């Protein structure tokens, strides 16, 4: 998933929750923010590194 898109979606849900004061929108905002954090941590931990096996 794209982390920038998740951050934008979380921000939009949060702003719509502030305007409408609906608990479902708050749930969606918190869920999207949590998913953003999980995807960010996953991408930081799983960076691909190239190991040169012939450089012994």
PyMOL commands that set and color helices and strands:
alter all, ss='L'
color gray80, all
select helices_A, chain A and resi 3-20+23-45
alter helices_A, ss='H'
color red, helices_A
deselect
rebuild
show_as cartoon
